[in-house]
Amino acid sequence: MKDATKIIKVTTVADPVSGAVNVPIQLSSTFNQPDFDQFGEFDYSRSGNPTRKAGEAAVAALEGGAHGFLFASGMAAIGSVLQIFSQGDHLLVSKFVYGGTFRLLEDVLSRFGITHTFVDPTDLSAIEAAIQPNTKAIYIETPSNPVLKVTDIAAVAQLAKAHGLLTIADNTFMSPLLQKPLALGADIVVHSATKFLAGHSDIIAGAAVTNDQALADRIYFMQNAFGATLGVTDTWLLLRGIKTLDVRMQRSSASALSIAAWLAKQPAVTRVCYPGLPEDPGYAIQQKQALSGGAVLSFDVGSEANARIVAETCQLPEFSVSLGGAESILSYPPKMSHAEMSPEERAKTGITPGLLRYSVGLEDPSDLITDLAQALAKCQ
Ligand SMILES: *Cc1c(COP(=O)(O)O)cnc(C)c1O
């Protein structure tokens, strides 16, 4: 079955009681047990809930995984997954990870003795050289936020397997529609479902998916032990958002490609980061492992002063954090998603003072370009 069809099938989960084509929102924390000795499938909603189960099955199916888990946020998903590790374990982590993941590793997990080394995920020999006797996993995010660096998922997973390590991939930027890390050898996929999966800038949600029963048991244990589960109303909204994932991803990635190609020709723009452009260093790998360059791009206008001008004069995109909504979103990573990093750490990962990130929504791309043109014309 093609993804466009699968999306509709997995999000249209009929209620066996009423025949309603959409899964009911089961607002119940507890479930009556019909038998003194034998309990039913659900007992308490932190441990399991029918609405959440439908959402978890949908996300798992789209990632090509057997086991899905929904969390209260992307960070709850990432945090719960990383808590399957123990004191003394070491992780290799792409130096291009999301700011919140960076903060979790630096300021939380390290306090519990789960250590990490940041590596350049595009340099396989550097990753291999950084493996320690207690290394347990390689954590990647591709394309990365916000500079859209592409990591070869299959190559990293192969290296990880050769050393008995797990591969964990944050697939937020691509969504399962454009890239399927499990099929490329990753063991666990994590998502900020807040972004493209939900797709309407309305809810905060996270997901984790795996094909491995033993890993699923460990993730489920943490989901239940820590309890950062996704509520039922938000699960329902997530299922509704996913119904249009295919059309949204196609439309906004096509628009992102045309905007990136246009930006690359503008004298006010010193750098465009978009792996759908043939001149981008990540293009060949992106072509191999994903269906397109996605709907997010970054561009550098040379200075913080120019970034301010563009942010203040662009009329169409929302100037805000986040991405993956129906509306275009312009953000300034140094003050927003990556404010947690020091200027030195930002410089090391290409987050320059003139860098703006553009999450392309569903507006007509020619309007978005006209709007960008009037803003760039004001740059010095
Ligand atoms: C937003 C984001 C997260 C964090 O997800 P939340 O839903 O905000 O908790 C993690 N990874 C990436 C790549 C993101 O863009």
The ligand as an SDF file (V2000), in Angstrom:
LIG
                    3D

 15 15  0  0  0  0  0  0  0  0999 V2000
   10.9530   20.7060   18.0970 C   0  0  0  0  0  0  0  0  0  0  0  0
   11.9610   19.6380   18.0080 C   0  0  0  0  0  0  0  0  0  0  0  0
   12.1940   18.7670   19.0920 C   0  0  0  0  0  0  0  0  0  0  0  0
   11.4980   18.9260   20.4210 C   0  0  0  0  0  0  0  0  0  0  0  0
   10.1200   18.6480   20.3350 O   0  0  0  0  0  0  0  0  0  0  0  0
    9.0020   19.3380   21.2620 P   0  0  0  0  0  0  0  0  0  0  0  0
    7.7390   18.7880   20.7040 O   0  0  0  0  0  0  0  0  0  0  0  0
    9.1500   20.8110   21.1130 O   0  0  0  0  0  0  0  0  0  0  0  0
    9.2680   18.9090   22.6650 O   0  0  0  0  0  0  0  0  0  0  0  0
   13.0940   17.7430   18.9100 C   0  0  0  0  0  0  0  0  0  0  0  0
   13.7680   17.5830   17.7490 N   0  0  0  0  0  0  0  0  0  0  0  0
   13.5900   18.4130   16.7080 C   0  0  0  0  0  0  0  0  0  0  0  0
   14.3650   18.1890   15.4650 C   0  0  0  0  0  0  0  0  0  0  0  0
   12.6860   19.4700   16.7960 C   0  0  0  0  0  0  0  0  0  0  0  0
   12.5220   20.2950   15.7580 O   0  0  0  0  0  0  0  0  0  0  0  0
  1  2  1  0
  2  3  1  0
  2 14  2  0
  3  4  1  0
  3 10  2  0
  4  5  1  0
  5  6  1  0
  6  7  2  0
  6  8  1  0
  6  9  1  0
 10 11  1  0
 11 12  2  0
 12 13  1  0
 12 14  1  0
 14 15  1  0
M  END
$$$$
